[in-house]
Amino acid sequence: MSNDKREDTGRFTERVILEDVLGVFTRVDGPVVTSGDVANALDCSRETARRKLRTLEDQEQVASRKTAGRVVWWKINEQESEQEINPDDPIWNFKPGASGKSDVSENVDEILYGKRSA
């Protein structure tokens, strides 16, 4: 018999919540997790872990990639996904390939190494 609890309707209650899955990312060494990592940490099946990770991916909280026959998952950094380009940044005033200094090629050693070329 299963140890899973059922609701009054007879459906199984959800034991693994999305917040718990996100918490696994802080407990596992490295920047990525596998569904096996989540399953081991939360004592659930790999299929349950995959379903939860896919739900988080649909919500754009995590991303995934298949590599070496495995799918790895990582948290999406909100700050990185919300970067905006500042049109007033002075970098946009330079011509492509320009550094902003007119004599860079003549003084490259001095600029790079702090000494004059011979």
N, C-alpha and C positions, 0 to 999 in steps of 0.2 A: 504494500500500500504506500501511497505517496504521503510525504510529510507536508505537502503544500496545503495551505488553508484555502477554503472556499468561501465566497460571499453567500448571502442568503439566496441568491439566484442560482447558485450551483457553479458559477464561474470561479476559476482560480483567482485569488487576489494577487496583485502585482507585488512581487518582492523586490525587484530591482528597479530603482528609479533613476532617472537621467542624472540627477545630481550626484548619485553614488558612482555612476560611470565616469563622470567628469573628475571625481575625486581620485580615481585610479591613476590619472595622469601625473598627479603629484607624488604618488607612492612608488611608481615604477622608475627605475634608473633609466635615464635617456629621454630623448625628446618625443619618442613614439611608443605606442602600445599596439599589441595585437589583440584579437578577440580572445585568445587564450589567456593573456594577461588579465583581461577584465573578468573572464570566467573564473580564473583561480582566485582573484582578489575578492570577488563578490559571491563565490560559491554558487555559480549558476552554470547553465550549459553554454557551450560556445555559440550555439545558434541564438540563444537569448542575448548574449553579448553582442553578436553581429547585428541583430535587430535594433538594439539600443544605440549602437554606434552609427548605424545607417540613419536612425531618427535624428541623432545629433548632427549628422552631416546634412540632412535635409533642412535642419534649422540653422545651418551655417555656423555651428559652434565648433565642429571638427572637420578635417579634410582627410582623404585617404589616397593611397597609391598602392598598386600591386607591385611587389618587388620580390624576386627570387621565389616565386610561387606562393608568397604570403601577402596579405593585405596589412599594411601598417597605417595607423591612424595618429594624427596629431591635432592638438588644439589650435584653433585659428586665433592669432593675436588680433584683438579688436583694434588696437592702435595702428597696426600695419594695414588693415583693410580699410581704414578710414583716412589714410593720408591724402592730403589735398595739395595740389600744386599752387604755389603762390605766384601769380603772374607779375607781382611787383618785385620779385627776387632779382637782384642785380645780375645774376648769372644769365638771365635771358637777354641782357644787353650785349653780350659777346657774340662775335661771329663764330660759326662752327669751326672748331679747331683752334680758336684763339684762347690765350690764357689771361688776357687782360693787360699784359705787359708787352710792349713793343720790341724789347731787346732780349727776349728770352733765348732765342737760338744763339745769339752771340755770347751770352753770359750763362750758358747752361751749367757749366762746372761750378761757377760761383753760386748759382741758385740752388743746385742740388747738393754740393759738397762744402759750400762756404769758402771756396778758394778760386782764384783766377786761373784760367787755362793758360798754357804756355804759348 
